[in-house]
Amino acid sequence: MKKPAALALLLACAAAAHAAPYGAGFYDTSEYMAGRVAVNIIFIESNGSIDPRTETTGWTAGKKSEVVGEIQNAMNWWAARNSAANLSFVYNSVTAATGYEPISRSSADEGLWIAQVMSALGYSEPDYYDQVFHYNNDRRDAAGTDWSFTFFLVDSQMDADGEFPDGFFAYAYLGGPFSIMTYDNDGYGIGYMEAVAAHETGHIFYALDEYAESGCTTAESSGYLNGLNSNCQNGGGSASCIMRGDIGPYYTPALCIHSQKMLGWSDLDANSKLDVLDLAPATVLNAYAPDPTSNVSPGYTGSANSIAAYPNSNTYAFWGAPRTANDISISRLAAVEYRVDAGAWQAAAAADGAFDENSENFSFTAAALGAGGHTLEARAKDIFNTYDPTPASDSLTINTSNPTDIPYIQDGLGDDIDYSTAKSKVSANWGSSSHPNGINHYEYALGTTPGTANTVAWTAVGVSTWVVRNVTLAEGNTYYFSVVAYANITGEASGISTSDGFRVDSTSPTARVIITSPVPAPTGPFSAKLVLTEANHVSGTPQLSFRTSGGLTVPFAMTFLTGSTWTATANVESYHSTGTATFLFSGYDLAGNLGSVITPAASFAINYALAGGSSGTVANSDGASVYLPSGSYAGTLFVSISTVGAAALAAADSASGDSKKIFSEDLAREFTARDATGGAVTTFASPVTLTLSYPDDDNDGRVDTDLLKEGTLWLYYLDAAAGLWTPIPGVTRNTSANTLSAAVSHFSVYSIRSANSSAGGMGALRAYPNPCDFRTTPSLTIDGLPVDALDTKVYIYNAAGELVRTLSAGDGVDGLNVIKWDGAQKDRSKAASGLYLFLVKTANYGKGTGKFFIVW
């Protein structure tokens, strides 16, 4: 092995050769010893144009034959060392002239004659190493090998010692690109050139020298697997090895394990395959489409590669410079096989005609597959007889059936319709059919019975799943769409699918009204019947209302009765205008036709007037009413009960601290009356009784939502002048009906409110004015008693403890439990001036006491 001092290499001078192994670069011509190798032999012949020619005998045919034979023996020696390396060699020899006489010059002058020779062979790189690398790549390409290196043979037959003047006679550069040998090989002679060539070939594939004179060390490492030079004579092992020099190891033969690792020879899993070659190919099988298919002989395509490369761990400095090690695979594909349903493997075809590259496309056709599911597999095999351990697969279903029936047909373009108002256009949409070969087209027809085509003949629409077309339809008829799907290629047809039909209806419904309440209608419930005249069913509930003479529209509540008849109920309110009220109707049939005509037109009279001073009641549906006894008015009277805007009451609500507004509902009502001429009537000859209701739907004794006790509720009227709500005396409760009633002599705004109840119970009692001067004050007041106190009784005692007077409800105790005493004793005589005590007793709050002073 020869190590030059320094060589400046143009590493980017050329790209990888076409035939190079996968991953190999321009300088990767001998990375590990395996596979096919091109051995190039160049015989150097001096022409004497620069140096005197001393080798005058020249390279005769016999000498060349000897050299080639010796080199072939050396290569065969290597091939026999390890069959797992799969070594084979291709030889090429050429004779090249130079003006120099190499044997007469130092080995250091090799660049002079090598550059001249390589230029003559057509290689013009500025560096002679690159010239030889280029030549090696070309020879690798031409021979179709994995690796390539060159022997330069220098004629030394006429030389005295068969050496260059500096003592070299045979050497090679680690990793290539060449080796130089003289014909005589120093004292070895031509007869032992085979041993010398075998040694130098080891260097070409990165094996290091092991003899002491080489200066080797055990710390050196080299080769694709970065093997240590552990058999170096300078401190290493002592195994006989071809890399120790001399001819003995060649004939033994001997090759140590350390040199083998440098060459790239290892078999860690002991499967008789070198690790650098023990990498499986990969296979890709393209899924067949469509799937399912009716094609019983589906054609498949796929791709395979054998490009997995063992990692290159070589750290050897390439001519003294750091190198980038490429991961390289010399594997190529040898075959791709396929099988069906785990049957016998069969050969697939290479797309380019032969499996001889590291990546290939392939195809095959599976024949005579039966109906049902199948699994097809494909596996690649490389040149080292390694199969893809995980074959690629595809599951395929063979289906020779007809297209699937249309899953649904919907009359119309959206959701299915049952009716259509159009008489000149039809439309339909349907679900897609399927078939392994795909759907070629759909055909539809229209008929008056399912599956027939007596209105529209069978018509193709391509692959569209909807249709709109003009056609003449008859009112009242039912029509049905039918659809058939046809498959691609074979043209099989699905079964006929039919819609559930639609009926043509463009006629709007009409109605008539039957009044079932007395007319003219007073205030209160009013009922009627609505009878529809419609050939088909109506959609939802029809609507009926009446419009008063004043323009107010009042809806009826509708309840289905039977057939096409509904009962309708509404309320005539006191604020409705009197006079003629007109019925209004609207309703849709299932086809979407809107009807609004009442035949014959219908109306009724509203008249809730009270006449001749007779008694009568005016009531609204919200529970507000007023009873007018006979003689309380004269002539004709129109009474109205209406709501009042919140803004008009806000000030009084805020100012009336002795009562609370009910917020869950608006309970304020304005009571008004007018005579026959429209004049306002505000007072009456005798009291009239008004009633207001409050919400307590669950009858729990509390106002709904507000949760106020109903015992605290009272009737108040709006004292407009004072801006306050004022309680009305004599209120009557009806807890079953949730109403309060009171007799009044005039109309105003009235409301139910909650009287403030004493939070302290009986402890808030007070008597005032105190002292009470009956000469200026008509009565003494005792209040602070809870409004909802029951069975209130008051006992008044003089200072001697004598009972002077007893007061109770209706006799000194009003509905709000406010107590008034006029100073009279139980015999109605005046009580004497002085100090008095009072005792108040209730059924639900116990008792309380107090004292006061009176004077006359």
C-alpha positions in Angstrom: 0.0 0.0 0.0 1.4 3.4 -0.9 0.3 6.6 0.9 1.0 9.8 -1.1 1.8 13.0 0.9 -1.1 15.1 -0.2 -3.4 15.2 -3.2 -5.8 18.1 -4.0 -8.9 16.4 -5.4 -11.7 18.1 -7.2 -14.5 16.1 -5.5 -17.2 17.6 -7.6 -15.6 16.9 -10.9 -18.0 14.3 -12.0 -21.4 12.8 -11.1 -22.1 9.1 -10.2 -21.8 6.8 -13.1 -25.0 5.3 -14.5 -24.2 1.8 -13.5 -23.0 2.6 -10.0 -24.6 0.8 -7.1 -27.5 2.6 -5.3 -26.0 5.4 -3.2 -22.5 5.3 -4.7 -20.7 8.5 -5.7 -18.0 9.2 -8.2 -15.2 8.0 -5.9 -17.1 5.0 -4.6 -15.6 2.4 -6.9 -14.5 -0.2 -4.4 -16.3 0.3 -1.1 -16.7 -3.3 0.0 -15.6 -6.6 -1.6 -18.8 -8.2 -2.8 -20.7 -8.6 -6.0 -19.4 -7.9 -9.5 -16.0 -6.2 -10.1 -14.5 -4.8 -13.3 -10.7 -5.4 -13.3 -9.0 -3.1 -15.7 -5.4 -3.9 -16.8 -3.4 -1.2 -18.5 0.0 -2.3 -20.0 2.3 0.8 -20.1 4.6 0.9 -23.1 7.3 3.6 -23.5 7.7 5.1 -27.0 11.0 6.8 -26.0 9.8 10.3 -26.9 10.8 11.7 -23.6 12.9 9.2 -21.7 15.2 6.7 -23.4 13.4 3.4 -23.9 15.1 0.8 -21.8 12.4 -2.0 -22.0 13.1 -2.8 -25.6 11.4 -6.2 -25.6 8.1 -4.5 -24.9 4.8 -6.1 -24.0 4.6 -9.2 -26.0 1.5 -11.2 -26.3 3.0 -13.9 -24.1 4.0 -11.5 -21.4 0.5 -10.0 -21.4 -1.0 -13.4 -21.2 1.1 -14.3 -18.2 0.1 -11.1 -16.4 -3.6 -11.6 -17.1 -3.5 -15.1 -15.9 -1.7 -14.2 -12.7 -4.3 -11.4 -12.0 -7.2 -13.8 -12.7 -5.7 -16.3 -10.3 -5.6 -13.6 -7.7 -9.2 -12.7 -8.2 -10.2 -16.3 -8.1 -8.4 -16.6 -4.8 -10.5 -13.8 -3.4 -13.7 -15.4 -4.8 -12.9 -18.6 -3.0 -12.4 -17.0 0.3 -16.1 -16.3 1.0 -18.9 -17.6 -1.2 -21.3 -15.3 0.6 -19.6 -12.3 -1.1 -20.9 -13.5 -4.4 -17.7 -12.3 -6.1 -17.4 -12.4 -9.9 -14.9 -10.4 -12.1 -15.0 -8.9 -15.6 -11.6 -8.3 -17.2 -10.5 -5.6 -19.6 -6.9 -5.0 -20.8 -5.4 -2.3 -23.0 -1.9 -1.3 -24.0 -1.1 2.5 -23.7 2.0 4.3 -24.9 3.9 7.1 -23.0 6.9 9.2 -23.7 8.3 8.3 -20.3 10.1 5.0 -19.3 8.3 4.3 -16.0 10.7 1.7 -14.7 13.6 4.2 -14.9 11.8 6.8 -12.9 10.9 7.0 -9.2 7.4 5.8 -8.2 6.7 9.4 -7.2 6.7 10.2 -10.9 3.7 8.0 -11.5 1.5 11.1 -12.2 3.6 12.0 -15.2 3.1 8.9 -17.2 -0.4 8.0 -15.8 -1.8 11.4 -16.7 -0.3 11.0 -20.2 -1.7 7.6 -20.6 -5.2 8.5 -19.3 -5.3 11.6 -21.6 -4.5 9.4 -24.5 -7.5 7.2 -23.5 -9.7 10.3 -23.5 -9.8 11.5 -19.9 -8.9 15.2 -19.4 -9.3 15.9 -15.7 -6.5 18.0 -14.3 -5.8 15.4 -11.6 -4.6 12.0 -12.7 -6.5 10.3 -9.8 -9.7 11.7 -11.1 -8.8 10.6 -14.6 -8.5 7.0 -13.3 -11.7 7.3 -11.2 -13.5 8.5 -14.3 -12.0 5.6 -16.3 -13.1 3.1 -13.6 -16.6 4.5 -13.6 -16.8 4.2 -17.4 -15.6 0.6 -17.2 -18.1 -0.2 -14.4 -20.8 1.3 -16.6 -19.7 -0.6 -19.7 -19.4 -4.0 -17.9 -22.5 -3.5 -15.7 -20.5 -4.2 -12.5 -20.8 -2.9 -9.0 -17.1 -2.0 -8.6 -14.2 -1.1 -10.8 -10.4 -0.7 -10.3 -7.3 -0.6 -12.4 -3.9 -2.3 -12.5 -1.1 -0.4 -14.2 1.5 -2.9 -15.4 5.0 -1.5 -15.8 7.5 -3.5 -18.0 10.6 -4.4 -16.0 11.9 -7.4 -17.9 15.2 -5.6 -18.8 15.5 -4.0 -15.4 18.1 -5.4 -13.1 16.0 -5.6 -9.9 12.4 -5.2 -11.2 12.0 -2.2 -9.0 11.6 1.5 -9.4 14.7 3.5 -8.5 13.1 4.3 -5.1 12.6 0.6 -4.2 8.9 0.3 -4.9 7.7 -2.5 -7.2 4.0 -3.1 -6.2 1.6 -0.9 -4.4 -2.1 0.2 -4.3 -4.0 3.1 -2.9 -6.5 2.3 -0.2 -10.0 2.3 -1.6 -8.6 2.7 -5.2 -8.6 3.8 -7.9 -5.5 1.8 -8.9 -2.6 -0.5 -8.2 0.8 -0.4 -9.9 2.9 -3.6 -10.3 6.1 -4.2 -12.2 6.4 -7.3 -14.4 9.1 -8.9 -12.2 7.8 -7.7 -8.8 11.2 -7.4 -7.2 12.4 -10.8 -6.3 9.0 -12.4 -6.6 9.0 -12.7 -10.3 6.2 -13.1 -12.7 5.4 -16.6 -11.3 4.3 -15.1 -8.0 2.5 -12.1 -9.3 -0.8 -13.7 -8.3 0.1 -13.5 -4.6 1.2 -9.8 -5.0 -1.9 -9.0 -7.0 -4.1 -10.6 -4.3 -2.4 -8.5 -1.6 -2.8 -5.3 -3.6 -6.4 -6.0 -4.3 -7.1 -6.2 -0.6 -5.8 -2.6 -0.4 -8.2 -1.6 -3.2 -11.1 -2.7 -0.9 -9.6 -0.9 2.2 -7.7 -3.7 3.8 -4.6 -2.3 5.6 -1.1 -3.7 5.7 -0.3 -5.9 8.7 3.5 -6.4 8.3 5.7 -4.4 10.7 7.7 -2.6 8.0 4.5 -0.9 6.8 4.4 1.2 10.0 0.9 -0.2 10.8 -0.7 0.3 14.2 -3.5 -1.5 16.0 -5.3 1.9 16.4 -5.8 2.2 12.6 -9.2 1.4 11.2 -10.6 1.2 7.7 -13.3 -0.2 5.5 -17.0 -0.1 5.1 -17.4 -1.7 8.6 -14.5 0.4 10.0 -12.5 -2.6 11.1 -9.6 -2.2 13.4 -6.1 -3.4 12.2 -5.9 -5.7 15.2 -3.6 -8.2 13.4 -0.9 -5.6 12.8 2.6 -7.0 13.7 3.3 -3.8 15.7 1.5 -4.9 18.8 -1.4 -6.8 17.3 -2.2 -10.5 16.6 -0.1 -13.0 14.9 -2.6 -14.7 12.6 -1.3 -15.5 9.1 -3.0 -13.3 6.6 -2.7 -12.2 3.0 -2.3 -8.6 4.2 1.0 -9.5 6.1 2.8 -9.8 2.8 5.0 -12.6 1.3 3.5 -15.5 -0.6 2.8 -17.9 2.2 -0.7 -16.7 3.1 -1.7 -16.8 -0.5 -0.9 -20.5 -0.9 -2.1 -21.5 2.6 -4.6 -19.7 2.0 -4.9 -17.3 4.9 -7.2 -14.3 5.5 -7.6 -13.0 9.1 -11.0 -11.9 10.5 -9.7 -8.4 10.9 -8.9 -8.0 7.3 -12.3 -9.5 6.4 -14.1 -6.8 8.5 -12.2 -4.1 6.6 -13.3 -5.7 3.3 -16.9 -5.5 4.6 -17.3 -9.2 5.4 -19.4 -9.9 8.5 -22.4 -12.1 9.2 -23.7 -11.2 12.6 -26.9 -13.3 12.4 -25.0 -16.3 11.0 -27.4 -16.8 8.1 -24.7 -17.3 5.5 -25.3 -13.8 4.0 -23.0 -10.9 4.4 -24.6 -8.1 6.5 -23.9 -5.6 3.8 -26.0 -7.8 1.4 -28.6 -9.0 3.9 -31.2 -6.3 3.3 -34.6 -7.3 2.0 -36.2 -5.6 -1.0 -39.5 -3.8 -0.7 -42.7 -4.2 -2.7 -45.6 -1.8 -3.4 -48.8 -3.2 -4.9 -51.2 -0.6 -6.2 -54.8 -1.2 -5.1 -57.1 -2.2 -7.8 -60.0 0.1 -8.7 -62.9 -0.1 -8.7 -63.4 -2.4 -5.8 -65.8 -4.3 -6.0 -65.3 -5.1 -9.7 -67.0 -7.3 -12.2 -63.6 -7.9 -14.0 -62.7 -11.5 -13.2 -59.2 -11.0 -14.7 -58.0 -7.7 -13.0 -54.7 -6.3 -14.1 -52.4 -5.1 -11.3 -49.4 -2.7 -11.3 -46.8 -2.0 -8.7 -43.2 -1.1 -7.9 -40.4 -2.8 -6.2 -36.9 -1.7 -5.1 -33.8 -3.1 -3.5 -32.2 0.1 -2.3 -31.9 -0.6 1.5 -28.2 0.1 2.3 -26.1 -1.1 5.2 -24.7 2.0 7.1 -21.2 2.9 5.9 -19.0 3.4 9.0 -15.7 4.0 7.1 -13.7 6.7 8.9 -10.5 6.3 6.8 -9.2 9.8 5.7 -9.4 9.9 2.0 -5.9 10.8 0.9 -5.5 12.8 4.1 -8.8 14.7 3.8 -12.0 14.0 5.7 -14.5 12.0 3.7 -18.2 11.6 3.6 -19.1 8.0 3.7 -22.1 7.0 1.5 -24.5 4.2 2.4 -24.3 1.9 -0.7 -26.3 -1.1 -1.8 -25.1 -3.3 -4.7 -28.4 -5.3 -4.6 -30.6 -5.4 -7.7 -34.0 -6.9 -8.3 -34.0 -10.4 -9.8 -37.8 -11.0 -9.9 -41.2 -10.1 -8.6 -43.8 -12.8 -7.9 -47.5 -12.7 -7.1 -50.1 -15.1 -5.8 -53.8 -15.2 -5.3 -55.5 -16.3 -2.0 -52.2 -17.8 -0.7 -51.8 -20.0 -3.8 -48.6 -20.7 -5.7 -46.3 -17.8 -6.4 -46.2 -16.8 -10.1 -43.9 -14.5 -12.0 -44.8 -10.9 -12.6 -43.5 -8.9 -15.6 -41.0 -6.1 -15.5 -42.3 -2.9 -17.1 -39.0 -2.5 -19.0 -38.8 -6.2 -19.9 -36.3 -7.4 -17.4 -35.6 -7.2 -13.6 -32.0 -6.0 -13.5 -32.1 -2.6 -11.7 -32.5 -1.6 -8.1 -36.0 -0.1 -8.8 -38.5 -1.5 -11.2 -42.2 -1.2 -12.0 -44.1 -4.4 -12.6 -47.5 -5.8 -13.7 -49.5 -9.0 -13.7 -53.0 -10.1 -14.6 -54.8 -12.4 -12.3 -56.9 -14.9 -14.3 -60.3 -16.4 -13.7 -61.1 -15.1 -10.3 -64.4 -16.3 -8.9 -67.1 -14.1 -7.3 -66.4 -13.0 -3.8 -63.5 -11.7 -1.9 -59.8 -12.3 -2.8 -56.4 -11.4 -1.5 -53.6 -10.7 -4.0 -50.0 -10.5 -2.8 -46.7 -9.5 -4.5 -43.1 -9.9 -3.3 -39.8 -8.8 -4.7 -36.6 -11.0 -4.8 -33.1 -9.6 -5.2 -30.0 -11.0 -6.9 -28.9 -12.5 -3.6 -32.1 -14.6 -3.4 -33.6 -12.5 -0.6 -37.4 -12.0 -0.6 -39.5 -9.2 0.7 -40.5 -10.7 4.1 -43.8 -8.7 4.1 -45.4 -9.1 0.7 -47.6 -6.2 -0.4 -51.3 -7.1 -0.6 -54.7 -5.9 -1.8 -58.1 -7.2 -1.0 -60.5 -7.3 -3.9 -64.1 -8.3 -4.3 -65.4 -9.7 -7.6 -69.0 -8.8 -8.1 -70.8 -9.8 -11.3 -74.2 -8.7 -10.1 -76.5 -6.0 -11.4 -76.3 -2.5 -10.2 -78.0 -1.9 -6.9 -81.6 -0.8 -6.9 -82.2 2.9 -6.5 -82.3 3.3 -2.7 -85.0 6.0 -2.7 -86.9 8.3 -5.1 -88.2 11.6 -3.8 -90.9 13.5 -5.7 -89.7 17.1 -6.0 -86.1 18.5 -5.8 -85.8 18.3 -2.0 -87.6 16.2 0.6 -90.3 14.0 -0.8 -93.6 15.8 -1.6 -97.0 14.3 -1.5 -98.8 17.2 -3.3 -97.9 19.6 -6.1 -99.6 22.8 -7.1 -97.8 22.9 -10.5 -99.7 21.4 -13.5 -97.0 22.0 -16.2 -93.7 20.9 -14.5 -92.5 17.9 -12.6 -89.2 17.2 -10.7 -87.7 14.3 -8.7 -84.4 13.3 -7.1 -83.1 9.9 -6.2 -80.2 8.1 -4.4 -77.3 6.7 -6.3 -77.0 3.2 -7.5 -73.6 1.4 -7.4 -71.8 -1.2 -9.5 -68.2 -2.4 -9.6 -67.8 -1.0 -13.1 -69.6 2.2 -12.2 -72.9 3.6 -13.4 -73.2 4.5 -17.0 -76.6 6.4 -16.9 -80.0 6.5 -15.3 -83.4 6.4 -17.0 -86.7 7.7 -15.6 -90.4 7.5 -16.5 -93.6 9.1 -15.1 -97.0 7.4 -14.9 -100.3 7.4 -13.2 -99.7 4.0 -11.6 -96.4 2.8 -10.0 -93.9 1.6 -12.6 -95.7 2.9 -15.7 -94.6 5.4 -18.3 -98.0 6.6 -19.6 -97.3 10.2 -18.9 -93.5 10.5 -19.7 -91.7 7.7 -21.6 -88.4 6.2 -20.3 -85.8 8.9 -20.8 -82.0 8.9 -20.1 -80.5 11.6 -17.9 -76.8 10.6 -17.8 -75.4 10.1 -14.3 -77.5 13.0 -12.9 -79.6 11.9 -9.9 -82.4 14.6 -10.4 -84.6 15.8 -13.2 -86.9 18.7 -13.9 -89.1 18.8 -17.0 -92.2 20.3 -18.5 -95.2 18.2 -18.8 -99.0 18.6 -18.7 -100.7 17.2 -15.6 -104.3 16.8 -14.6 -105.8 18.3 -11.5 -106.5 15.6 -8.9 -104.4 12.9 -10.5 -101.6 11.1 -8.7 -98.3 10.5 -10.6 -95.4 8.2 -9.9 -91.7 8.5 -10.9 -89.8 5.3 -11.8 -85.9 5.1 -12.2 -83.5 2.4 -13.5 -79.7 2.4 -13.3 -77.4 0.9 -16.1 -73.8 -0.2 -15.4 -70.7 0.7 -17.3 -69.1 -1.7 -19.8 -71.6 -4.6 -19.5 -74.7 -2.5 -19.3 -76.5 -4.5 -16.6 -79.7 -2.9 -15.3 -81.0 -2.5 -11.8 -84.6 -3.2 -10.8 -87.3 -0.6 -11.4 -87.7 1.7 -8.3 -90.8 3.8 -7.9 -91.6 6.9 -5.8 -94.6 6.9 -3.5 -96.4 9.4 -5.8 -97.6 13.0 -5.6 -101.1 14.4 -6.2 -101.8 17.5 -8.3 -103.8 20.1 -6.3 -103.9 23.7 -7.2 -107.3 24.5 -5.6 -107.4 26.6 -2.4 -109.6 25.6 0.5 -112.7 27.6 1.4 -114.8 27.7 4.6 -118.2 28.5 6.2 -118.9 29.7 9.7 -121.7 28.5 12.0 -122.4 30.8 15.0 -123.2 28.8 18.1 -123.6 31.7 20.6 -126.5 34.2 21.0 -126.3 37.3 18.9 -126.0 40.3 19.3 -123.0 39.2 21.4 -122.6 40.7 24.9 -119.3 40.6 26.7 -118.1 37.1 27.6 -117.4 33.9 25.7 -118.4 33.6 22.0 -118.3 30.4 20.0 -118.7 29.2 16.4 -117.9 26.3 14.2 -115.5 26.5 11.2 -116.3 24.0 8.4 -113.7 23.6 5.6 -114.5 22.6 2.0 -111.3 20.9 0.8 -110.9 17.7 -1.2 -107.5 17.0 0.5 -106.4 17.3 4.1 -105.5 20.6 5.5 -102.1 21.4 6.8 -102.1 22.2 10.5 -104.9 24.1 12.2 -106.9 26.7 10.2 -107.2 30.1 11.8 -110.5 32.0 12.5 -110.8 35.5 13.9 -113.3 38.4 13.9 -112.6 42.1 13.2 -114.6 44.6 15.2 -116.2 47.7 13.7 -113.3 49.6 15.3 -110.7 47.5 13.4 -109.5 45.3 16.2 -108.8 41.7 15.1 -109.6 39.1 17.8 -108.4 35.5 17.2 -110.4 32.4 18.1 -109.0 29.4 19.9 -109.4 26.4 17.5 -110.2 22.8 18.5 -110.6 20.0 16.1 -114.1 18.5 16.2 -114.5 16.0 13.5 -113.8 15.6 9.8 -113.2 19.1 8.4 -114.9 20.9 11.3 -113.3 22.9 14.1 -114.9 24.6 17.1 -113.8 28.2 17.7 -114.0 30.1 20.9 -113.2 33.7 21.7 -114.2 36.4 24.2 -116.1 39.6 23.5 -114.5 42.2 25.8 -116.0 45.4 27.1 -113.4 47.4 25.2 -114.4 45.9 21.8 -116.4 48.2 19.6 -120.0 47.5 19.4 -121.6 47.0 16.0 -120.9 44.5 13.2 -117.9 42.2 13.5 -116.7 40.4 10.4 -115.2 36.8 10.4 -111.7 36.3 8.9 -110.3 32.9 7.9 -107.0 31.5 6.7 -105.8 27.9 6.1 -103.5 25.9 4.0 -104.1 22.5 2.4 -101.3 19.9 2.2 -100.4 21.1 -1.3 -99.6 24.6 0.2 -102.6 26.3 -1.3 -103.8 29.2 1.0 -107.5 29.7 1.5 -109.1 32.8 2.9 -112.6 32.9 1.5 -115.7 32.3 3.7 -118.7 31.3 1.7 -121.2 32.8 2.3 -119.6 35.8 4.0 -120.4 35.8 7.7 -120.6 38.4 10.4 -122.3 39.0 13.8 -123.3 42.0 16.0 -121.6 43.0 19.2 -123.9 44.8 21.7 -123.2 44.7 25.4 -125.2 47.9 26.3 -127.3 47.9 29.4 -130.7 49.5 28.9 -133.7 50.9 30.8 -131.9 50.9 34.2 -132.1 47.1 34.5 -129.5 45.2 36.3 -126.6 43.7 34.3 -123.0 42.6 34.4 -120.2 43.6 32.1 -117.2 41.2 32.3 -113.9 40.7 30.5 -112.1 37.4 30.1 -109.3 38.5 32.5 -111.8 38.3 35.4 -112.5 42.0 35.7 -116.2 42.8 35.8 -118.8 45.2 37.2 -122.4 44.5 38.3 -124.8 47.3 38.0 -128.0 46.8 40.1 -131.3 47.9 38.8 -131.8 51.7 39.3 -128.1 52.5 39.6 -128.2 54.2 36.2 -130.8 55.6 33.8 -131.2 55.1 30.0 -128.7 53.2 28.0 -125.2 52.5 29.4 -122.0 51.3 27.7 -119.4 50.1 30.2 -115.7 49.5 29.3 -113.0 47.8 31.3 -109.5 48.4 30.0 -105.8 48.2 31.0 -103.8 51.3 31.9 -100.3 52.2 30.7 -97.6 51.6 33.3 -96.3 55.2 32.9 -99.6 56.7 34.0 -99.4 54.8 37.3 -95.7 55.0 38.0 -95.9 58.1 40.2 -98.7 56.7 42.4 -96.9 53.3 42.7 -93.9 55.1 44.1 -95.8 57.4 46.4 -98.0 54.8 48.0 -95.8 53.3 50.6 -98.6 51.6 52.5 -99.2 49.1 49.7 -97.2 47.2 47.1 -97.7 46.7 43.4 -98.3 43.2 42.1 -95.5 42.7 39.4 -96.4 39.2 38.1 -99.4 40.6 36.2 -100.8 44.1 35.4 -103.8 44.2 37.8 -104.8 47.8 37.2 -108.0 48.4 35.3 -109.8 51.5 34.2 -113.6 51.4 34.5 -115.5 53.8 32.3 -119.1 54.3 31.1 -120.8 56.3 28.5 -124.5 56.9 27.7 -126.2 56.5 24.4 -124.9 59.8 23.2 -121.3 59.0 24.0 -121.3 61.2 27.1 -119.1 60.0 30.1 -120.9 58.6 33.1 -118.7 58.6 36.3 -121.2 58.3 39.2 -124.2 56.1 39.9 -127.4 56.4 41.7 -126.5 53.5 43.9 -123.3 51.5 44.5 -122.2 49.1 41.8 -120.0 46.1 42.5 -116.7 45.7 40.7 -114.5 42.6 40.8 -110.8 42.1 39.9 -108.9 38.9 39.9 -105.3 38.0 40.9 -103.1 35.1 39.7 -102.9 32.0 42.0 -103.1 29.1 39.5 -101.8 26.6 42.0 -104.2 27.8 44.7 -101.4 27.8 47.3 -102.7 31.1 48.9 -99.9 33.2 47.4 -99.8 35.4 44.3 -98.0 33.5 41.5 -94.4 34.7 41.1 -94.7 37.5 43.6 -95.5 35.0 46.4 -97.4 37.6 48.4 -100.0 36.1 50.7 -103.5 36.6 49.3 -104.6 37.7 52.8 -102.7 40.9 52.2 -104.4 41.8 49.0 -106.9 44.7 48.9 -108.7 46.7 46.3 -107.4 50.3 45.8 -108.6 53.1 43.7 -106.3 55.8 42.1 -106.9 59.1 43.9 -105.8 61.2 41.0 -105.8 64.4 43.0 -103.6 63.1 45.8 -101.5 60.9 43.4 -102.0 57.9 45.7 -103.5 54.5 45.8 -106.4 54.6 48.3 -107.9 51.4 49.9 -111.6 50.8 49.3 -113.6 49.9 52.4 -115.8 46.8 52.4 -113.7 44.5 50.2 -114.9 41.0 49.9 -112.5 38.1 49.1 -113.3 34.9 47.1 -110.2 32.8 47.6 -111.7 30.0 45.5 -112.1 32.3 42.5 -109.0 34.4 43.4 -111.0 37.6 43.2 -111.6 40.7 45.3 -114.9 42.6 45.1 -116.1 45.9 46.5 -119.1 48.2 46.1 -118.3 51.7 44.7 -120.4 54.6 43.7 -118.1 56.0 41.0 -115.7 54.7 38.2 -112.0 55.3 38.3 -108.8 53.3 37.9 -108.8 50.3 40.3 -106.1 47.8 41.2 -105.4 44.9 43.5 -102.4 45.7 45.6 -100.8 44.1 48.7 -101.3 46.1 51.9 -98.0 46.4 53.8 -98.0 43.8 56.6 -96.2 44.6 59.9 -93.0 42.8 60.0 -93.0 43.0 63.8 -96.3 41.3 64.3 -98.3 42.7 67.3 -95.3 44.7 68.5 -96.0 47.6 66.1 -99.4 48.7 67.5 -99.8 52.4 68.0 -102.7 54.7 69.0 -102.9 58.3 67.6 -103.5 61.1 68.1 -102.3 60.7 71.7 -103.7 62.4 73.6 -106.8 62.4 71.5 -109.0 65.5 71.8 -112.5 64.5 70.6 -113.5 68.1 70.5 -111.4 68.4 67.3 -110.8 64.8 66.2 -113.7 62.5 65.3 -112.0 59.3 66.2 -108.9 57.6 67.8 -107.0 55.4 65.4 -105.1 52.2 66.4 -103.0 50.7 63.6 -99.8 48.5 63.1 -101.9 45.4 63.2 -101.0 42.9 60.5 -103.3 43.1 57.5 -103.8 39.4 57.4 -104.6 39.1 61.1 -107.8 37.0 61.6 -110.8 37.5 63.9 -109.5 40.8 65.3 -111.1 42.0 68.6 -110.2 45.1 70.5 -111.0 45.7 74.3 -110.8 49.2 75.7 -110.4 49.6 79.5 -110.4 52.7 81.8 -107.8 53.3 84.4 -109.9 51.4 87.0 -109.7 48.3 84.8 -113.4 48.5 83.8 -114.3 47.3 80.2 -115.5 50.4 78.4 -116.0 49.1 74.8 -115.4 46.1 72.5 -114.6 46.6 68.8 -114.6 43.9 66.1 -114.8 43.5 62.3 -117.4 45.8 60.9 -117.7 47.6 64.2 -114.6 49.7 64.5 -112.3 47.3 62.7 -112.1 47.6 58.9 -110.9 45.2 56.3 -107.2 46.3 56.6 -107.4 45.8 60.4 -107.3 49.5 61.1 -109.2 50.3 64.3 -111.3 53.4 64.8 -112.9 54.4 68.2 -115.3 57.3 68.4 -115.0 57.7 72.2 -118.4 56.1 72.9 -118.9 53.5 75.6 -120.8 50.3 75.0 -124.0 52.1 76.0 -123.1 54.8 73.4 -122.5 57.4 76.1 -119.3 59.4 76.1 -116.3 58.0 77.9 -114.8 60.2 80.5 -111.6 62.1 79.9 -108.6 60.3 81.3 -106.1 57.4 80.7 -107.3 54.3 78.9 -105.7 50.9 78.0 -106.4 48.7 75.0 -106.0 45.0 74.4 -106.0 43.6 70.8 -106.5 39.9 70.3 -106.2 37.9 66.9 -106.6 34.3 66.0 -103.3 34.0 64.2 -101.0 36.7 65.7 -101.8 36.5 69.4 -102.4 39.7 71.3 -101.0 43.2 71.9 -101.6 46.1 74.3 -101.2 49.9 74.5 -102.5 53.0 76.2 -103.7 56.5 75.3 -105.3 59.6 76.9 -108.5 61.3 75.8 -110.1 64.6 76.6 -113.5 66.3 75.8 
